[in-house]
Amino acid sequence: WCTPCRDGLPWVEKILLAIDQGEGKLEDLDILASHAKYLGPGNTFCALAPGAVEPLQSALKYFREDFEKHINEKRCPWRS
C-alpha cells in the first residue's frame, strides 16, 4: 500500500464512523474534504484511493446539510 491508502483511508473511515456514532464535529467535514482532495486523482500510484473518496467528495458537495444535521443531532436523521 502506498501512503495515501495506508494512512489516509483509515482516517477517513475513522471520521465517518465517529459521525455515524454521534461523535462527529462540524470541523470533521472540512477534514474529510481535505483528505478527499489529498487522496484524489493524481496523488496516488493507483486508482484505489481516488475511487474510494470520489463518492465522498460528491456526498460532501451535494449533501453537506445532511452531514451537518447528522452531526448536530448526534444521530442519523433518516433512521426511524
C-alpha positions as CSV (number, residue, x, y, z in Angstrom):
1,W,0.0,0.0,0.0
2,C,1.2,3.5,-0.7
3,T,1.0,6.1,2.0
4,P,-2.3,7.7,0.9
5,C,-4.2,4.4,1.1
6,R,-2.3,3.0,4.1
7,D,-2.6,6.2,6.2
8,G,-5.3,8.3,4.6
9,L,-8.2,5.9,4.1
10,P,-8.3,4.6,7.7
11,W,-8.5,8.3,8.9
12,V,-11.5,8.9,6.5
13,E,-13.1,5.7,7.9
14,K,-12.5,6.8,11.5
15,I,-14.1,10.2,11.0
16,L,-17.1,8.7,9.1
17,L,-17.6,6.2,11.9
18,A,-17.4,8.9,14.5
19,I,-20.1,10.9,12.7
20,D,-22.3,7.8,12.3
21,Q,-22.0,7.1,16.0
22,G,-23.0,10.6,17.1
23,E,-19.4,11.7,18.0
24,G,-18.7,13.8,15.0
25,K,-17.9,17.5,15.0
26,L,-18.7,20.1,12.3
27,E,-15.0,20.6,11.6
28,D,-14.7,16.9,10.7
29,L,-16.4,17.8,7.4
30,D,-13.6,20.1,6.4
31,I,-11.1,17.5,7.5
32,L,-12.9,14.9,5.3
33,A,-12.9,17.3,2.4
34,S,-9.2,17.9,2.8
35,H,-8.4,14.2,3.0
36,A,-10.6,13.5,-0.1
37,K,-8.7,16.1,-2.0
38,Y,-5.3,14.7,-0.9
39,L,-6.4,11.2,-1.8
40,G,-8.0,12.2,-5.1
41,P,-6.8,11.6,-8.6
42,G,-3.1,12.4,-9.3
43,N,-1.9,11.9,-5.7
44,T,-1.7,8.1,-5.6
45,F,0.0,5.3,-7.5
46,C,-3.2,3.6,-8.4
47,A,-6.9,4.3,-8.5
48,L,-7.9,2.7,-5.2
49,A,-7.9,5.8,-3.0
50,P,-9.4,8.1,-5.7
51,G,-12.1,5.6,-6.3
52,A,-12.9,5.4,-2.6
53,V,-13.0,9.2,-2.0
54,E,-14.7,10.5,-5.1
55,P,-18.2,9.4,-3.8
56,L,-17.3,11.1,-0.5
57,Q,-16.4,14.3,-2.4
58,S,-19.8,14.2,-4.2
59,A,-21.6,13.5,-0.9
60,L,-20.0,16.4,0.8
61,K,-20.7,18.7,-2.1
62,Y,-24.4,17.7,-2.6
63,F,-25.4,16.5,0.8
64,R,-23.4,18.6,3.3
65,E,-26.5,19.8,5.0
66,D,-27.4,16.2,5.8
67,F,-23.9,15.6,7.2
68,E,-24.3,18.7,9.4
69,K,-27.8,17.6,10.6
70,H,-26.4,14.2,11.5
71,I,-23.6,15.8,13.5
72,N,-25.8,18.4,15.2
73,E,-28.5,15.9,16.2
74,K,-25.8,13.2,17.1
75,R,-27.8,10.6,15.2
76,C,-28.9,9.7,11.7
77,P,-31.9,11.9,10.9
78,W,-33.1,9.3,8.3
79,R,-33.3,6.3,10.6
80,S,-36.5,5.6,12.4
